[in-house]
């Protein structure tokens, strides 16, 4: 008797279709995967610098999970705020308390000894460590994904937090040479992350759909009249913001902070050397100018955020004045 040839589906049913375990990974957006990969790079780079050790961080897994039976008992949880212009969410970096205490001890210039409990100084050390990691991550995201994001450490907690139902879960293996290896797990709201890292193609499709909807609902003549009214209003200096301004909201503009200025003769410039001091026209107490498209739109004072310079806005022009400044 000749044996019948089995189909691939029948073979899978006999041995178990292991591909079902991989389905959650297929739902992970590419931009989200890149974000968590950049987080791994930032972890490794900052830990190496902060601890003066050859730390190795390995991004081992990213999957889609349900919030069923998740427990954060005996865990340290860093609550990280993540936001763009339109979407805000939190993600959570978790570790067992022993490994977290080793990280805090190394951050406090200790040898990396584990502790049974974490003191306020340990919590502050972890906040500073994660602030440095996120500062590095912000720069990497800007260069690699081109999405303007605000990332900050909101809190480091020793008790559980309430999580959404659908989550992305990322796992990082951290190797501290001659000390101890540990694991960091990161949980984030899947829906919010998908919305936050929406691709340019998806956004373009939404704009097209919106425009098609408008063209179906409004006769061409009325649209033309509406555009003319907006143009006349803009020329006359009206205060109402044109609705179609939303179409250019994602355009990148260069923002400059002007510390001060000075006019110098060419001979004085040629006399400059290492150690020369150039006195500017602003006093140390005056606010700095914030310029967009060469026009001053706000003023503020210089601050330091995560080891980088920033500026805290103390005065800002009205929305209408800022819109006018974009036109040059």
C-alpha positions as CSV (number, residue, x, y, z in Angstrom):
1,X,0.0,0.0,0.0
2,X,1.3,3.4,-1.0
3,X,1.4,5.9,1.8
4,X,-0.5,9.1,1.1
5,X,1.6,12.3,1.1
6,X,0.8,14.6,4.0
7,X,0.1,18.3,3.4
8,X,2.0,20.9,5.4
9,X,-1.1,21.7,7.4
10,X,-1.5,18.0,8.4
11,X,2.2,17.9,9.4
12,X,1.7,21.0,11.5
13,X,-1.3,19.6,13.2
14,X,0.6,16.4,14.1
15,X,3.6,18.1,15.6
16,X,1.9,21.3,16.8
17,X,2.0,24.6,15.0
18,X,4.6,26.5,16.8
19,X,4.0,29.5,14.6
20,X,1.1,30.5,16.8
21,X,3.5,31.6,19.5
22,X,5.0,34.1,17.1
23,X,1.7,35.9,16.2
24,X,2.0,38.6,18.9
25,X,5.4,39.6,17.5
26,X,3.8,40.1,14.0
27,X,1.6,42.8,15.5
28,X,4.5,44.9,16.7
29,X,4.9,48.1,14.6
30,X,8.4,48.6,13.1
31,X,8.7,52.1,14.5
32,X,7.9,50.8,18.0
33,X,10.5,48.0,17.6
34,X,13.1,50.6,16.6
35,X,12.2,52.7,19.6
36,X,12.9,49.8,22.0
37,X,16.0,48.9,20.1
38,X,17.3,52.5,20.6
39,X,16.4,52.2,24.3
40,X,18.8,49.2,24.5
41,X,21.6,51.2,22.9
42,X,21.0,54.1,25.3
43,X,21.0,51.7,28.3
44,X,24.3,50.2,27.3
45,X,26.0,53.5,26.5
46,X,24.9,55.3,29.7
47,X,25.6,52.3,32.0
48,X,29.1,52.0,30.5
49,X,29.8,55.7,31.1
50,X,28.2,56.0,34.5
51,X,29.7,52.8,36.0
52,X,33.1,52.8,34.1
53,X,32.4,49.1,33.3
54,X,32.2,47.2,30.1
55,X,28.4,46.7,30.5
56,X,26.6,44.7,27.9
57,X,22.9,45.2,27.3
58,X,21.0,42.8,25.0
59,X,17.5,43.5,23.7
60,X,16.2,39.9,23.7
61,X,12.4,40.1,23.1
62,X,9.5,42.4,22.2
63,X,6.0,41.0,22.2
64,X,2.4,41.9,22.6
65,X,0.8,40.7,25.8
66,X,-2.4,41.0,27.8
67,X,-2.5,42.4,31.3
68,X,-3.6,39.1,32.9
69,X,-1.8,37.9,36.0
70,X,1.0,40.4,35.8
71,X,2.5,41.0,39.2
72,X,5.1,43.6,40.3
73,X,5.6,42.2,43.8
74,X,9.2,42.8,45.0
75,X,9.8,45.0,41.9
76,X,11.2,48.5,41.4
77,X,9.2,50.4,38.8
78,X,10.4,53.5,37.0
79,X,7.4,55.4,35.6
80,X,8.5,57.2,32.3
81,X,6.4,59.8,30.6
82,X,6.4,59.8,26.8
83,X,4.6,62.4,24.7
84,X,4.4,64.0,21.3
85,X,2.3,67.0,20.2
86,X,-0.9,64.9,20.2
87,X,-0.4,61.8,22.2
88,X,0.8,61.2,25.8
89,X,1.4,57.9,27.6
90,X,3.6,56.3,30.2
91,X,5.8,53.2,30.0
92,X,7.3,51.3,32.9
93,X,10.8,49.9,33.4
94,X,10.8,47.2,36.0
95,X,13.5,45.2,37.8
96,X,13.8,43.0,40.9
97,X,14.8,45.0,44.0
98,X,18.2,43.3,44.4
99,X,19.3,44.2,40.9
100,X,17.9,47.7,41.2
101,X,19.9,48.2,44.5
102,X,23.1,47.1,42.6
103,X,22.5,49.8,40.0
104,X,21.8,52.4,42.6
105,X,24.9,51.5,44.6
106,X,27.1,51.7,41.5
107,X,25.5,55.1,40.7
108,X,26.4,56.3,44.2
109,X,30.1,55.2,43.4
110,X,29.8,52.0,45.5
111,X,31.1,48.6,44.5
112,X,27.7,47.3,43.4
113,X,26.6,45.5,46.6
114,X,23.0,44.3,46.7
115,X,20.7,45.5,49.5
116,X,17.6,44.2,51.1
117,X,15.7,47.5,50.8
118,X,16.2,50.8,49.0
119,X,16.6,54.0,50.8
120,X,15.6,57.5,49.5
121,X,19.2,58.1,48.2
122,X,18.9,54.8,46.2
123,X,15.6,56.0,44.6
124,X,17.2,59.4,43.7
125,X,20.2,57.6,42.2
126,X,17.9,55.4,40.0
127,X,16.0,58.5,38.9
128,X,19.2,60.2,37.9
129,X,20.4,57.0,36.1
130,X,17.1,56.7,34.1
131,X,17.2,60.5,33.4
132,X,20.6,60.1,31.7
133,X,19.4,57.1,29.8
134,X,16.3,59.0,28.5
135,X,18.3,62.0,27.6
136,X,20.5,59.8,25.4
137,X,17.3,58.1,24.0
138,X,15.7,61.4,23.1
139,X,18.6,62.4,20.9
140,X,18.7,58.9,19.3
141,X,15.0,59.0,18.5
142,X,15.2,62.5,17.0
143,X,18.1,61.4,14.7
144,X,16.7,57.9,13.8
145,X,12.9,58.2,13.8
146,X,12.4,62.0,13.3
147,X,9.5,62.2,15.8
148,X,9.7,65.0,18.3
149,X,9.2,63.4,21.7
150,X,9.3,64.5,25.3
151,X,10.6,61.8,27.6
152,X,10.9,62.2,31.4
153,X,11.2,60.2,34.6
154,X,8.0,60.8,36.5
155,X,8.7,58.5,39.5
156,X,10.5,55.5,40.8
157,X,8.2,53.3,42.9
158,X,8.4,50.2,45.1
159,X,4.8,49.3,44.7
160,X,2.6,48.2,41.8
161,X,1.0,50.4,39.2
162,X,-2.2,50.0,37.2
163,X,-1.6,48.9,33.6
164,X,-3.8,49.0,30.5
165,X,-5.2,45.8,29.1
166,X,-3.0,45.5,25.9
167,X,0.7,46.0,26.3
168,X,4.0,45.8,24.6
169,X,6.6,44.0,26.6
170,X,10.3,44.4,26.0
171,X,13.1,42.5,27.8
172,X,16.7,43.5,28.2
173,X,19.5,41.3,29.6
174,X,22.0,43.5,31.4
175,X,25.5,42.0,32.1
176,X,27.6,43.8,34.8
177,X,31.1,42.3,34.6
178,X,32.3,40.6,37.8
179,X,29.1,41.8,39.6
180,X,25.8,40.3,38.5
181,X,23.6,39.9,35.5
182,X,20.0,41.2,35.6
183,X,16.9,41.7,33.6
184,X,14.9,44.9,32.9
185,X,11.4,44.5,31.6
186,X,9.6,47.4,29.9
187,X,5.8,47.6,29.6
188,X,3.9,50.2,27.6
189,X,0.3,50.8,26.3
190,X,0.1,49.1,22.9
191,X,-2.6,51.4,21.5
192,X,-0.9,54.5,22.7
193,X,2.5,53.5,21.4
194,X,1.0,52.6,18.0
195,X,-0.6,56.0,17.8
196,X,2.5,57.7,19.0
197,X,4.7,56.1,16.4
198,X,2.3,56.3,13.5
199,X,4.2,56.1,10.3
200,X,4.3,58.9,7.8
201,X,2.4,56.7,5.3
202,X,-0.4,56.2,7.7
203,X,-0.6,59.9,8.5
204,X,-0.7,60.7,4.7
205,X,-3.5,58.2,4.2
206,X,-5.5,59.9,7.0
207,X,-5.0,63.3,5.4
208,X,-6.1,61.9,2.0
209,X,-9.2,60.4,3.5
210,X,-10.0,63.6,5.3
211,X,-9.6,65.7,2.2
212,X,-11.7,63.2,0.2
213,X,-14.4,63.5,2.9
214,X,-14.3,67.3,2.6
215,X,-14.5,67.3,-1.1
216,X,-17.6,65.1,-1.0
217,X,-19.4,67.1,1.6
218,X,-18.6,70.7,0.4
219,X,-19.3,72.0,-3.2
220,X,-16.2,73.2,-5.0
221,X,-17.5,76.8,-5.1
222,X,-18.0,76.9,-1.4
223,X,-14.5,75.6,-0.8
224,X,-13.1,78.3,-3.1
225,X,-15.0,81.0,-1.3
226,X,-13.8,79.7,2.1
227,X,-10.2,79.7,1.0
228,X,-10.5,83.3,-0.2
229,X,-12.1,84.3,3.0
230,X,-9.1,82.7,4.9
231,X,-6.6,84.5,2.7
232,X,-8.3,87.9,3.2
233,X,-8.5,87.3,6.9
234,X,-4.8,86.4,7.0
235,X,-3.8,89.6,5.1
236,X,-6.0,91.8,7.2
237,X,-4.4,90.4,10.4
238,X,-7.5,88.6,11.7
239,X,-7.1,86.8,15.0
240,X,-8.9,83.5,14.0
241,X,-6.5,80.7,13.1
242,X,-7.1,79.2,9.6
243,X,-8.4,75.7,9.9
244,X,-6.1,74.4,7.1
245,X,-3.1,75.4,9.3
246,X,-3.3,71.7,10.5
247,X,-1.9,70.6,7.1
248,X,1.5,72.1,7.9
249,X,1.7,71.2,11.6
250,X,4.3,68.5,11.0
251,X,6.8,70.7,9.1
252,X,10.1,70.9,10.9
253,X,11.4,74.4,11.8
254,X,14.8,75.3,13.2
255,X,14.6,76.8,16.7
256,X,17.6,78.9,17.9
257,X,18.4,80.3,21.3
258,X,20.1,83.6,21.2
259,X,22.4,84.2,24.2
260,X,23.5,87.5,22.9
261,X,25.2,89.4,20.1
262,X,28.2,91.7,19.6
263,X,29.6,93.6,16.6
264,X,33.3,93.4,16.2
265,X,35.9,95.0,13.9
266,X,37.7,92.6,11.6
267,X,41.0,93.4,13.3
268,X,39.6,92.5,16.7
269,X,38.3,89.2,15.4
270,X,41.8,88.4,14.0
271,X,43.2,89.2,17.5
272,X,41.1,86.4,19.1
273,X,43.0,83.5,20.6
274,X,42.4,80.6,23.1
275,X,41.2,82.1,26.4
276,X,39.9,85.4,24.8
277,X,36.6,86.6,26.3
278,X,33.9,88.1,24.0
279,X,31.5,90.3,26.0
280,X,27.9,90.1,24.7
281,X,25.2,92.7,24.8
282,X,23.0,90.9,27.4
283,X,23.4,90.9,31.2
284,X,23.4,87.6,33.0
285,X,20.0,88.4,34.5
286,X,18.2,89.0,31.1
287,X,16.2,86.2,29.5
288,X,17.4,84.5,26.3
289,X,15.7,85.0,23.0
290,X,14.0,82.0,21.3
291,X,13.9,82.4,17.5
292,X,11.9,80.5,14.9
293,X,12.5,81.4,11.3
294,X,14.7,84.2,12.5
295,X,11.9,85.9,14.5
296,X,11.7,86.1,18.3
297,X,8.7,84.1,19.5
298,X,9.5,83.7,23.1
299,X,12.0,84.4,25.9
300,X,13.3,82.2,28.7
301,X,16.1,81.2,31.1
302,X,18.7,78.6,30.6
303,X,18.3,75.3,32.5
304,X,20.0,71.9,32.6
305,X,17.8,68.8,31.8
306,X,19.4,65.3,31.9
307,X,22.9,66.7,31.5
308,X,21.9,68.8,28.5
309,X,21.2,72.5,28.2
310,X,17.6,73.6,27.8
311,X,15.5,76.7,28.1
312,X,12.5,77.3,30.4
313,X,10.1,79.7,28.7
314,X,9.2,82.7,30.8
315,X,7.4,84.8,28.2
316,X,5.8,83.8,24.8
317,X,4.1,85.7,22.1
318,X,0.5,85.2,21.3
319,X,-0.6,82.4,19.0
320,X,-1.4,84.9,16.2
321,X,2.0,86.6,16.5
322,X,3.8,83.2,16.3
323,X,1.8,82.2,13.2
324,X,2.7,85.5,11.5
325,X,6.4,85.0,12.4
326,X,6.5,81.7,10.5
327,X,5.9,83.6,7.2
328,X,9.2,85.3,7.4
